[in-house]
Every structure is written in structure tokens, then in C-alpha cells.
């Protein structure tokens, strides 16, 4: 069984509340994708996703956090933080050690 990393946009779109056509389509596609892949793949997430979802206020926030919390978490190891530091030092990713670099570093170093 393959393993898929679920980043922040999945729970965000899954619980989208906007009514415009594009937003409704993204919500429906995301829900369909999520339901289909959960039976065929192991879904994982990380503390980086939980951190992003915990910031700010938005409709569906608690539901999005609960969805991610039900997935197996990737462990943020020393190797991950080393990779993140290198990405930022070499200006390959934005200078937010808890942002995109952490997502990317988690996927590269953690055993998917």
C-alpha cells in the first residue's frame, strides 16, 4: 500500500464553505479524492499541517484539524530540521521554518 502525504490544502478544501462554482467544485473533488484514496492508500500528515490549520480563524477549522488528526503523523526528526535549515539558508524556500520548507523536508526525509 502506498503512502500519501496530506498537506494543508486538502482539509481546507474538504471543509470549504464558499458557494461560488469554483469553490464548490474544489470541495466536491477533494471529498471524492479523499474518500477514494483512503481505501487504497495510507494517508499521513505532519505537525506542520496541524500548525497551519491551528493559525487564524476560518469556517470548518475544528473539522479540518480533526480530519488531519485522524491521520498517521510524520515525525519531525533532526534530519528534517536539518533539511529545512538548508532550504532556508540556500534561499530555496521562504524563511518560515514552520512553513513550506517543513512540509517539503518532512516528505523527503521521513520514510514515505
N, C-alpha and C positions, 0 to 999 in steps of 0.2 A: 504494500500500500504506500503510495507516495504521500509526502507531507507538503502542505501548502501554508505559507506564512500569510496571515491575515493582518493587513495594516489598517490604519485609521479610516480610510475612505469606505471600507466595507460596512462596518457598523453604522457609520454616518449615513450612508445611502440606504441601508436597510431600514432605518427609522426616520427617513426623510418625511417631512410633513407639508412641504410646499405643494401647491396644487397645479402649478404650470405643467404643461405637457412633458417637457424635458425632465423635470424633477420626478414626476410620476413614473415615467419610463425607466429612469435610473433606479428608482426604488424597486420597481417590479423586476427588472433584470437582476438586480443584486439579490433580491429574495429568491428568485428562481435559481440563480447560480449557487447560492449558499445551500439551498435545500438539495440540489443535485450533487454537489461535491462532498457534502458531509457523509453520504453513504459510500462514497468511493475513495475518499482521501482522508488523511488525518490532518485536521486544521490546528495550527499553532498561532500564537501571538506573542507579545512581549510586554514588558513593563513600559517600554516607550509608547506603545499604543494606549495603554491604560493611563499614562501620564497625560498624553494629548487629550484623551477623552475627558479627563478629570478637570481640565482647564476650561474656564468660561462657563457660560450658561447657554443651553440650547435645548429645544424640544427633543425629547427622546434620549436625553443624556443618560439617565439611570438605566434605561433599557439597553443602550449601546454598551455601557460598562458591563452590564450583566451578561450580554452576549459574548463579549471578549473574555470575561472572567470564567466562562464555562469552557474555554479552550485551554489546551496544554500550553503553559508559558515556556518560552525560550529563556534560558538562564543567561543573564548578563555576566559574563566571565571577565577575568583580567584581559584575556586575549581580545574580547570585544571592545573593551575600553581602550586598549592599545590601538586597535584599528581605527576607532573613532577619533582618537587623538591625532593619528597620522592623516586621516582625511581632512581634518580641520587645519592642521599645521601646513599641509600642502595645498590648502585652499581648493580642495576637491569637493567640499560640501560646505554649506553655510556654517557659521561659527556658533551654532547652538548645539552643545554636546548632548542635549536631550532630544534633538530633532531628527532630521533626515539621516544624518550620519549614524545615529544609534540604530535606526531601523535597518539601514543597509549593512552596517557592521554586524548586527545580530544575525542576519541571514547568511553572511559569508562565513562567519566563524563557528556559529552554532551548528551542530550536526542535523541538518535537514534531511 
